[in-house]
Amino acid sequence: MHSDQGVQYQHISWRTLLEGAGAVQSMSRKGYDNAVMENFFGHLKEEMFHRTRFLNTDALETALHE
């Protein structure tokens, strides 16, 4: 799970939840501008997720590759 260094992502309850799910946490460096990635994912969500309901992750993966 990658995120910025927002307080909600540093909170022990979030870290515990991730650990319990077997997820690894990573964060952007302090002061690092991730606007390019936020812009990319904003466009991706607008073009794909807001208009389509995927039945499973395989269908999502296929659509991403297309």
N, CA, C and O atoms as CSV, one atom per row, in Angstrom:
chain,resi,resn,atom,element,x,y,z
A,1,MET,N,N,0.842,-1.154,0.000
A,1,MET,CA,C,0.000,0.000,0.000
A,1,MET,C,C,0.890,1.221,0.000
A,1,MET,O,O,1.622,1.458,0.961
A,2,HIS,N,N,0.837,1.996,-1.063
A,2,HIS,CA,C,1.652,3.205,-1.153
A,2,HIS,C,C,0.781,4.424,-0.911
A,2,HIS,O,O,-0.339,4.506,-1.414
A,3,SER,N,N,1.292,5.361,-0.146
A,3,SER,CA,C,0.539,6.581,0.161
A,3,SER,C,C,1.500,7.735,0.371
A,3,SER,O,O,2.719,7.572,0.340
A,4,ASP,N,N,0.919,8.909,0.587
A,4,ASP,CA,C,1.730,10.036,1.023
A,4,ASP,C,C,1.932,9.879,2.538
A,4,ASP,O,O,1.546,8.862,3.113
A,5,GLN,N,N,2.529,10.874,3.174
A,5,GLN,CA,C,2.807,10.759,4.598
A,5,GLN,C,C,1.728,11.419,5.453
A,5,GLN,O,O,2.015,11.941,6.531
A,6,GLY,N,N,0.504,11.394,4.978
A,6,GLY,CA,C,-0.602,11.947,5.747
A,6,GLY,C,C,-0.734,11.274,7.099
A,6,GLY,O,O,-0.414,10.095,7.258
A,7,VAL,N,N,-1.210,12.039,8.070
A,7,VAL,CA,C,-1.304,11.532,9.441
A,7,VAL,C,C,-2.159,10.270,9.518
A,7,VAL,O,O,-1.886,9.396,10.340
A,8,GLN,N,N,-3.178,10.161,8.687
A,8,GLN,CA,C,-4.043,8.980,8.726
A,8,GLN,C,C,-3.286,7.722,8.303
A,8,GLN,O,O,-3.623,6.624,8.745
A,9,TYR,N,N,-2.264,7.870,7.450
A,9,TYR,CA,C,-1.490,6.718,6.992
A,9,TYR,C,C,-0.351,6.374,7.952
A,9,TYR,O,O,0.234,5.294,7.862
A,10,GLN,N,N,-0.040,7.285,8.864
A,10,GLN,CA,C,0.995,7.031,9.855
A,10,GLN,C,C,0.411,6.504,11.165
A,10,GLN,O,O,1.145,6.014,12.023
A,11,HIS,N,N,-0.907,6.606,11.315
A,11,HIS,CA,C,-1.566,6.208,12.555
A,11,HIS,C,C,-1.412,4.711,12.805
A,11,HIS,O,O,-1.455,3.907,11.874
A,12,ILE,N,N,-1.232,4.351,14.073
A,12,ILE,CA,C,-1.002,2.955,14.445
A,12,ILE,C,C,-2.165,2.054,14.036
A,12,ILE,O,O,-1.938,0.892,13.698
A,13,SER,N,N,-3.389,2.548,14.054
A,13,SER,CA,C,-4.533,1.704,13.678
A,13,SER,C,C,-4.465,1.321,12.197
A,13,SER,O,O,-4.815,0.199,11.831
A,14,TRP,N,N,-4.017,2.243,11.347
A,14,TRP,CA,C,-3.882,1.952,9.911
A,14,TRP,C,C,-2.747,0.962,9.678
A,14,TRP,O,O,-2.875,0.023,8.892
A,15,ARG,N,N,-1.637,1.186,10.372
A,15,ARG,CA,C,-0.487,0.298,10.221
A,15,ARG,C,C,-0.823,-1.116,10.700
A,15,ARG,O,O,-0.399,-2.097,10.090
A,16,THR,N,N,-1.573,-1.217,11.777
A,16,THR,CA,C,-1.989,-2.514,12.303
A,16,THR,C,C,-2.923,-3.221,11.322
A,16,THR,O,O,-2.808,-4.427,11.105
A,17,LEU,N,N,-3.843,-2.467,10.736
A,17,LEU,CA,C,-4.763,-3.034,9.750
A,17,LEU,C,C,-3.995,-3.601,8.558
A,17,LEU,O,O,-4.276,-4.713,8.109
A,18,LEU,N,N,-3.035,-2.847,8.049
A,18,LEU,CA,C,-2.235,-3.318,6.920
A,18,LEU,C,C,-1.438,-4.562,7.285
A,18,LEU,O,O,-1.384,-5.527,6.523
A,19,GLU,N,N,-0.824,-4.526,8.455
A,19,GLU,CA,C,-0.030,-5.673,8.891
A,19,GLU,C,C,-0.905,-6.919,9.016
A,19,GLU,O,O,-0.492,-8.009,8.620
A,20,GLY,N,N,-2.100,-6.763,9.560
A,20,GLY,CA,C,-3.023,-7.880,9.706
A,20,GLY,C,C,-3.459,-8.460,8.378
A,20,GLY,O,O,-3.776,-9.646,8.288
A,21,ALA,N,N,-3.478,-7.622,7.336
A,21,ALA,CA,C,-3.865,-8.072,5.999
A,21,ALA,C,C,-2.673,-8.608,5.210
A,21,ALA,O,O,-2.825,-9.064,4.076
A,22,GLY,N,N,-1.486,-8.551,5.817
A,22,GLY,CA,C,-0.294,-9.024,5.126
A,22,GLY,C,C,0.234,-8.040,4.098
A,22,GLY,O,O,1.017,-8.411,3.224
A,23,ALA,N,N,-0.191,-6.786,4.200
A,23,ALA,CA,C,0.239,-5.764,3.246
A,23,ALA,C,C,1.517,-5.083,3.732
A,23,ALA,O,O,1.786,-5.015,4.931
A,24,VAL,N,N,2.284,-4.588,2.789
A,24,VAL,CA,C,3.498,-3.837,3.087
A,24,VAL,C,C,3.213,-2.372,2.801
A,24,VAL,O,O,2.651,-2.031,1.760
A,25,GLN,N,N,3.597,-1.524,3.713
A,25,GLN,CA,C,3.335,-0.091,3.555
A,25,GLN,C,C,4.568,0.617,3.016
A,25,GLN,O,O,5.697,0.324,3.412
A,26,SER,N,N,4.332,1.551,2.109
A,26,SER,CA,C,5.394,2.440,1.651
A,26,SER,C,C,4.805,3.836,1.541
A,26,SER,O,O,3.605,4.001,1.325
A,27,MET,N,N,5.664,4.841,1.691
A,27,MET,CA,C,5.216,6.235,1.642
A,27,MET,C,C,6.146,7.051,0.763
A,27,MET,O,O,7.334,6.756,0.630
A,28,SER,N,N,5.572,8.085,0.167
A,28,SER,CA,C,6.376,9.028,-0.596
A,28,SER,C,C,7.326,9.750,0.346
A,28,SER,O,O,7.051,9.880,1.539
A,29,ARG,N,N,8.443,10.220,-0.193
A,29,ARG,CA,C,9.378,10.994,0.618
A,29,ARG,C,C,8.738,12.312,1.020
A,29,ARG,O,O,7.861,12.825,0.326
A,30,LYS,N,N,9.181,12.852,2.139
A,30,LYS,CA,C,8.684,14.163,2.572
A,30,LYS,C,C,9.042,15.210,1.530
A,30,LYS,O,O,10.165,15.255,1.028
A,31,GLY,N,N,8.069,16.045,1.218
A,31,GLY,CA,C,8.302,17.114,0.268
A,31,GLY,C,C,8.278,16.676,-1.179
A,31,GLY,O,O,8.419,17.503,-2.080
A,32,TYR,N,N,8.101,15.381,-1.418
A,32,TYR,CA,C,8.076,14.874,-2.789
A,32,TYR,C,C,6.724,15.187,-3.404
A,32,TYR,O,O,5.688,14.887,-2.809
A,33,ASP,N,N,6.720,15.772,-4.561
A,33,ASP,CA,C,5.488,16.145,-5.241
A,33,ASP,C,C,5.001,14.969,-6.075
A,33,ASP,O,O,5.631,14.610,-7.070
A,34,ASN,N,N,3.890,14.369,-5.680
A,34,ASN,CA,C,3.356,13.232,-6.418
A,34,ASN,C,C,2.181,13.642,-7.304
A,34,ASN,O,O,1.314,12.824,-7.610
A,35,ALA,N,N,2.156,14.892,-7.708
A,35,ALA,CA,C,1.049,15.401,-8.525
A,35,ALA,C,C,0.920,14.647,-9.849
A,35,ALA,O,O,-0.194,14.451,-10.335
A,36,VAL,N,N,2.021,14.228,-10.431
A,36,VAL,CA,C,1.964,13.515,-11.709
A,36,VAL,C,C,1.198,12.207,-11.541
A,36,VAL,O,O,0.332,11.893,-12.356
A,37,MET,N,N,1.504,11.447,-10.503
A,37,MET,CA,C,0.812,10.174,-10.278
A,37,MET,C,C,-0.645,10.397,-9.884
A,37,MET,O,O,-1.525,9.658,-10.326
A,38,GLU,N,N,-0.907,11.404,-9.059
A,38,GLU,CA,C,-2.286,11.697,-8.683
A,38,GLU,C,C,-3.101,12.073,-9.915
A,38,GLU,O,O,-4.263,11.683,-10.035
A,39,ASN,N,N,-2.501,12.825,-10.829
A,39,ASN,CA,C,-3.171,13.205,-12.068
A,39,ASN,C,C,-3.469,11.973,-12.914
A,39,ASN,O,O,-4.572,11.829,-13.441
A,40,PHE,N,N,-2.484,11.082,-13.045
A,40,PHE,CA,C,-2.665,9.858,-13.822
A,40,PHE,C,C,-3.824,9.026,-13.267
A,40,PHE,O,O,-4.720,8.628,-14.011
A,41,PHE,N,N,-3.802,8.767,-11.956
A,41,PHE,CA,C,-4.849,7.934,-11.368
A,41,PHE,C,C,-6.203,8.631,-11.386
A,41,PHE,O,O,-7.233,7.961,-11.462
A,42,GLY,N,N,-6.226,9.960,-11.317
A,42,GLY,CA,C,-7.482,10.700,-11.459
A,42,GLY,C,C,-8.098,10.467,-12.824
A,42,GLY,O,O,-9.301,10.226,-12.931
A,43,HIS,N,N,-7.284,10.536,-13.871
A,43,HIS,CA,C,-7.777,10.280,-15.225
A,43,HIS,C,C,-8.210,8.821,-15.390
A,43,HIS,O,O,-9.239,8.541,-16.004
A,44,LEU,N,N,-7.430,7.904,-14.847
A,44,LEU,CA,C,-7.758,6.486,-14.933
A,44,LEU,C,C,-9.113,6.204,-14.284
A,44,LEU,O,O,-9.938,5.490,-14.855
A,45,LYS,N,N,-9.342,6.754,-13.107
A,45,LYS,CA,C,-10.627,6.537,-12.420
A,45,LYS,C,C,-11.771,7.155,-13.210
A,45,LYS,O,O,-12.842,6.557,-13.322
A,46,GLU,N,N,-11.557,8.332,-13.751
A,46,GLU,CA,C,-12.611,8.996,-14.514
A,46,GLU,C,C,-12.979,8.202,-15.763
A,46,GLU,O,O,-14.155,8.073,-16.103
A,47,GLU,N,N,-11.974,7.675,-16.436
A,47,GLU,CA,C,-12.212,6.960,-17.696
A,47,GLU,C,C,-12.704,5.531,-17.500
A,47,GLU,O,O,-13.410,5.004,-18.360
A,48,MET,N,N,-12.349,4.896,-16.392
A,48,MET,CA,C,-12.682,3.480,-16.223
A,48,MET,C,C,-13.645,3.199,-15.080
A,48,MET,O,O,-14.690,2.584,-15.294
A,49,PHE,N,N,-13.323,3.627,-13.899
A,49,PHE,CA,C,-14.064,3.185,-12.723
A,49,PHE,C,C,-15.396,3.887,-12.535
A,49,PHE,O,O,-16.330,3.292,-11.998
A,50,HIS,N,N,-15.507,5.121,-12.959
A,50,HIS,CA,C,-16.744,5.858,-12.745
A,50,HIS,C,C,-17.831,5.436,-13.726
A,50,HIS,O,O,-18.996,5.794,-13.557
A,51,ARG,N,N,-17.460,4.691,-14.727
A,51,ARG,CA,C,-18.426,4.292,-15.761
A,51,ARG,C,C,-18.657,2.792,-15.827
A,51,ARG,O,O,-19.590,2.345,-16.494
A,52,THR,N,N,-17.837,2.012,-15.156
A,52,THR,CA,C,-17.875,0.562,-15.305
A,52,THR,C,C,-17.850,-0.113,-13.947
A,52,THR,O,O,-17.154,0.329,-13.033
A,53,ARG,N,N,-18.603,-1.170,-13.826
A,53,ARG,CA,C,-18.533,-2.019,-12.633
A,53,ARG,C,C,-17.884,-3.330,-13.056
A,53,ARG,O,O,-18.411,-4.055,-13.900
A,54,PHE,N,N,-16.739,-3.623,-12.461
A,54,PHE,CA,C,-16.009,-4.841,-12.787
A,54,PHE,C,C,-16.465,-5.964,-11.860
A,54,PHE,O,O,-16.608,-5.768,-10.653
A,55,LEU,N,N,-16.687,-7.121,-12.428
A,55,LEU,CA,C,-17.178,-8.255,-11.654
A,55,LEU,C,C,-16.086,-8.889,-10.799
A,55,LEU,O,O,-16.370,-9.491,-9.763
A,56,ASN,N,N,-14.838,-8.752,-11.238
A,56,ASN,CA,C,-13.725,-9.322,-10.482
A,56,ASN,C,C,-12.419,-8.653,-10.918
A,56,ASN,O,O,-12.400,-7.848,-11.849
A,57,THR,N,N,-11.348,-8.995,-10.239
A,57,THR,CA,C,-10.065,-8.363,-10.555
A,57,THR,C,C,-9.521,-8.792,-11.915
A,57,THR,O,O,-8.782,-8.039,-12.551
A,58,ASP,N,N,-9.879,-9.998,-12.369
A,58,ASP,CA,C,-9.440,-10.422,-13.705
A,58,ASP,C,C,-10.036,-9.530,-14.789
A,58,ASP,O,O,-9.352,-9.179,-15.751
A,59,ALA,N,N,-11.309,-9.161,-14.638
A,59,ALA,CA,C,-11.956,-8.268,-15.605
A,59,ALA,C,C,-11.309,-6.889,-15.570
A,59,ALA,O,O,-11.121,-6.264,-16.613
A,60,LEU,N,N,-10.972,-6.418,-14.388
A,60,LEU,CA,C,-10.282,-5.132,-14.252
A,60,LEU,C,C,-8.910,-5.186,-14.916
A,60,LEU,O,O,-8.534,-4.268,-15.646
A,61,GLU,N,N,-8.172,-6.251,-14.666
A,61,GLU,CA,C,-6.842,-6.382,-15.257
A,61,GLU,C,C,-6.914,-6.403,-16.784
A,61,GLU,O,O,-6.099,-5.770,-17.456
A,62,THR,N,N,-7.885,-7.127,-17.324
A,62,THR,CA,C,-8.065,-7.171,-18.779
A,62,THR,C,C,-8.335,-5.782,-19.329
A,62,THR,O,O,-7.742,-5.383,-20.331
A,63,ALA,N,N,-9.223,-5.044,-18.683
A,63,ALA,CA,C,-9.570,-3.689,-19.144
A,63,ALA,C,C,-8.355,-2.775,-19.064
A,63,ALA,O,O,-8.161,-1.944,-19.952
A,64,LEU,N,N,-7.537,-2.902,-18.034
A,64,LEU,CA,C,-6.340,-2.066,-17.919
A,64,LEU,C,C,-5.358,-2.350,-19.046
A,64,LEU,O,O,-4.748,-1.429,-19.588
A,65,HIS,N,N,-5.204,-3.618,-19.399
A,65,HIS,CA,C,-4.293,-3.977,-20.481
A,65,HIS,C,C,-4.800,-3.498,-21.840
A,65,HIS,O,O,-4.014,-3.147,-22.720
A,66,GLU,N,N,-6.115,-3.489,-21.996
A,66,GLU,CA,C,-6.693,-3.024,-23.271
A,66,GLU,C,C,-6.547,-1.532,-23.395
A,66,GLU,O,O,-6.971,-0.951,-24.394
